[in-house]
């Protein structure tokens, strides 16, 4: 029985986090410009090794927290990346996770300490190893899920305007959407709570702020409700 568990060629288990954020400039990724070897000075995702006493999910949550100071955020296990030569330093098998965070709420000092930067999706630098492949997979998954699940709200502040919401989905799908159709569709779902407050930064008249009502969404989901964005 002992022989059965012997590993002739040991390997290392790791996690890598594809961290998405959103602001007025569009959809962004949080990337490290590595200040350590290997590949010092090059760009990469945030990652780390899985500890002996933790699961892959726990490791991904820890890595994300160490970089951003955030916990209890949206994390989605994406795929295992296990090509034998993917990491020239060792035999490393990585579980990639996609994370969606509010770009306004992370710990800026922690991010600065790790030499991390927000980079627009259309301005991505060359990434080490197979990290760009991970990003491509994560973006495709995000687009599929955002069309049928309300995961996009994880990228917004708690209070947002309908214009912000539309710009988010336009950034995710990289195309313009008809304003009237978009608002008609999203408001007809009944999952947004209109607030008395207004955002007056963009105009004197201001735009009403909304909030995603998760409890309402859960109640509706129990009645065969389908969240379908006009994408």
C-alpha positions as CSV (number, residue, x, y, z in Angstrom):
1,X,0.0,0.0,0.0
2,X,2.9,2.4,0.8
3,X,4.4,1.8,-2.7
4,X,1.1,2.9,-4.3
5,X,1.5,6.4,-2.9
6,X,5.1,6.9,-3.9
7,X,5.7,9.6,-6.6
8,X,8.6,8.9,-8.9
9,X,8.8,12.5,-10.1
10,X,7.4,14.9,-7.5
11,X,5.6,18.0,-8.6
12,X,4.4,21.2,-7.0
13,X,0.8,22.3,-6.7
14,X,0.1,26.0,-7.1
15,X,-2.8,28.4,-7.7
16,X,-2.9,31.5,-10.0
17,X,-5.5,34.2,-9.7
18,X,-6.8,36.1,-12.6
19,X,-8.2,39.2,-10.9
20,X,-10.6,41.4,-12.8
21,X,-11.6,44.9,-11.9
22,X,-13.7,47.6,-13.6
23,X,-13.6,51.4,-13.6
24,X,-14.4,54.3,-16.0
25,X,-11.5,53.2,-18.3
26,X,-13.0,49.7,-18.7
27,X,-12.3,46.1,-17.6
28,X,-8.8,45.6,-16.1
29,X,-6.5,43.0,-14.7
30,X,-4.4,43.2,-11.6
31,X,-0.9,42.1,-12.6
32,X,2.5,41.8,-10.9
33,X,5.7,43.2,-12.3
34,X,7.8,40.6,-10.5
35,X,10.4,41.9,-8.1
36,X,11.7,38.3,-7.4
37,X,13.1,35.4,-9.3
38,X,12.4,33.6,-11.5
39,X,11.4,36.0,-14.3
40,X,12.2,39.1,-12.2
41,X,11.0,42.3,-13.9
42,X,8.5,40.4,-16.1
43,X,4.7,40.5,-15.8
44,X,2.6,37.7,-14.2
45,X,-0.6,36.8,-12.4
46,X,-0.6,36.6,-8.6
47,X,0.0,33.1,-7.5
48,X,1.3,30.9,-4.8
49,X,1.9,27.3,-3.7
50,X,-0.8,25.2,-2.0
51,X,0.1,24.5,1.6
52,X,0.0,21.0,3.1
53,X,-3.0,21.9,5.4
54,X,-5.2,23.8,2.9
55,X,-7.4,23.0,-0.1
56,X,-6.9,24.6,-3.5
57,X,-9.9,26.9,-2.8
58,X,-8.4,28.0,0.5
59,X,-5.1,28.6,-1.2
60,X,-6.6,30.8,-3.9
61,X,-8.6,32.8,-1.2
62,X,-5.4,33.3,0.8
63,X,-3.3,34.4,-2.2
64,X,-6.0,36.9,-3.2
65,X,-6.2,38.2,0.4
66,X,-2.4,38.6,0.7
67,X,-2.4,40.8,-2.5
68,X,-5.6,42.8,-2.0
69,X,-6.6,42.5,1.7
70,X,-10.0,41.3,0.5
71,X,-11.9,38.2,1.6
72,X,-15.3,36.7,0.7
73,X,-15.1,37.8,-2.9
74,X,-16.2,36.0,-6.0
75,X,-13.7,33.2,-6.9
76,X,-14.3,30.7,-9.6
77,X,-12.0,27.7,-10.2
78,X,-11.2,27.8,-13.9
79,X,-9.0,25.0,-15.0
80,X,-5.9,22.9,-14.2
81,X,-2.8,23.9,-16.2
82,X,-0.4,21.0,-16.2
83,X,1.8,21.0,-19.2
84,X,5.2,19.4,-18.1
85,X,7.3,22.4,-19.3
86,X,4.9,25.2,-18.4
87,X,7.3,26.5,-15.6
88,X,11.0,26.2,-16.5
89,X,12.0,26.3,-12.8
90,X,10.2,23.1,-11.6
91,X,7.4,20.7,-12.4
92,X,4.5,22.9,-11.3
93,X,0.8,22.1,-11.8
94,X,-1.4,25.2,-11.4
95,X,-5.1,25.6,-10.6
96,X,-6.3,28.9,-12.1
97,X,-9.0,30.9,-10.4
98,X,-10.9,33.9,-11.7
99,X,-11.7,36.7,-9.2
100,X,-14.1,39.6,-9.6
101,X,-13.5,42.5,-7.2
102,X,-14.7,46.1,-6.7
103,X,-11.7,48.1,-7.9
104,X,-12.4,50.8,-5.3
105,X,-12.2,48.6,-2.2
106,X,-8.8,46.8,-2.2
107,X,-5.9,47.5,0.1
108,X,-3.7,49.9,-2.0
109,X,-0.7,49.6,0.3
110,X,-0.6,45.8,-0.1
111,X,-0.9,46.0,-3.8
112,X,1.9,48.5,-3.9
113,X,4.1,46.3,-1.7
114,X,3.7,43.5,-4.2
115,X,4.5,45.8,-7.1
116,X,1.1,45.1,-8.7
117,X,-0.7,47.3,-11.2
118,X,-4.1,47.6,-12.8
119,X,-3.8,47.1,-16.6
120,X,-6.5,47.6,-19.2
121,X,-7.4,44.4,-21.1
122,X,-6.5,45.9,-24.4
123,X,-3.1,47.0,-23.2
124,X,-1.9,43.7,-21.6
125,X,1.9,43.3,-21.6
126,X,3.6,39.9,-22.4
127,X,3.0,37.6,-19.5
128,X,5.2,34.8,-18.2
129,X,4.7,31.1,-18.7
130,X,1.1,30.2,-19.8
131,X,-0.5,33.1,-17.9
132,X,-2.0,34.7,-21.0
133,X,-3.7,31.5,-21.8
134,X,-5.2,31.6,-18.3
135,X,-6.4,35.1,-18.9
136,X,-8.1,34.1,-22.2
137,X,-9.8,31.2,-20.6
138,X,-11.0,33.4,-17.7
139,X,-12.4,36.1,-20.0
140,X,-14.3,33.6,-22.1
141,X,-15.8,32.1,-18.8
142,X,-16.7,35.5,-17.6
143,X,-18.5,36.3,-20.8
144,X,-20.5,33.1,-20.7
145,X,-21.5,33.4,-17.0
146,X,-22.2,37.1,-17.1
147,X,-24.9,36.5,-19.7
148,X,-26.9,34.2,-17.5
149,X,-25.8,35.0,-13.9
150,X,-25.6,38.3,-12.0
151,X,-21.8,37.9,-11.4
152,X,-21.1,41.3,-13.0
153,X,-22.3,43.1,-9.9
154,X,-19.2,41.9,-8.1
155,X,-17.2,44.3,-10.2
156,X,-19.3,47.4,-9.2
157,X,-19.6,49.4,-6.1
158,X,-22.6,48.7,-3.9
159,X,-24.4,51.7,-5.4
160,X,-24.2,52.4,-9.1
161,X,-26.0,54.1,-12.0
162,X,-27.6,52.3,-14.9
163,X,-25.0,54.0,-17.1
164,X,-22.2,52.4,-15.1
165,X,-23.9,49.0,-15.3
166,X,-24.3,49.3,-19.1
167,X,-20.6,50.3,-19.5
168,X,-19.6,47.3,-17.4
169,X,-21.4,44.9,-19.7
170,X,-20.1,46.7,-22.8
171,X,-16.6,46.3,-21.4
172,X,-17.1,42.6,-20.8
173,X,-18.4,42.0,-24.3
174,X,-16.3,44.6,-26.0
175,X,-19.2,46.1,-27.9
176,X,-21.8,48.9,-27.6
177,X,-25.3,48.1,-26.4
178,X,-28.6,49.9,-27.2
179,X,-29.3,52.1,-24.1
180,X,-33.1,51.8,-24.3
181,X,-33.1,48.0,-24.8
182,X,-30.5,47.4,-22.1
183,X,-32.4,49.5,-19.4
184,X,-35.7,47.9,-20.3
185,X,-34.3,44.4,-20.0
186,X,-32.4,44.9,-16.7
187,X,-35.3,46.8,-15.0
188,X,-37.8,44.3,-16.1
189,X,-36.0,41.6,-14.1
190,X,-36.9,43.2,-10.8
191,X,-33.5,42.6,-9.2
192,X,-32.4,46.2,-8.9
193,X,-33.4,48.5,-6.1
194,X,-33.8,52.2,-7.0
195,X,-32.4,54.5,-4.4
196,X,-33.4,58.1,-3.5
197,X,-29.7,59.1,-3.9
198,X,-28.3,60.5,-7.1
199,X,-24.8,60.5,-8.6
200,X,-24.1,64.2,-9.5
201,X,-20.5,63.7,-10.6
202,X,-21.2,63.3,-14.3
203,X,-24.0,65.9,-14.6
204,X,-25.7,68.7,-12.6
205,X,-29.1,66.9,-12.9
206,X,-27.6,63.7,-11.6
207,X,-28.5,60.1,-12.2
208,X,-30.4,57.8,-9.7
209,X,-28.3,55.2,-8.0
210,X,-29.3,51.6,-7.9
211,X,-28.4,48.5,-5.8
212,X,-28.5,44.9,-6.7
213,X,-31.0,43.1,-4.5
214,X,-29.5,39.6,-4.0
215,X,-32.3,38.4,-1.7
216,X,-34.8,39.3,-4.4
217,X,-32.8,37.5,-7.0
218,X,-32.6,34.4,-4.8
219,X,-36.4,34.5,-4.3
220,X,-37.0,34.9,-8.0
221,X,-34.6,32.1,-8.8
222,X,-36.7,29.7,-6.7
223,X,-39.6,30.4,-9.1
224,X,-37.7,29.4,-12.2
225,X,-36.5,33.0,-12.8
226,X,-33.9,33.3,-15.5
227,X,-31.3,36.1,-15.3
228,X,-30.5,36.9,-19.0
229,X,-28.6,40.0,-20.0
230,X,-29.2,41.6,-23.4
231,X,-25.8,40.7,-24.7
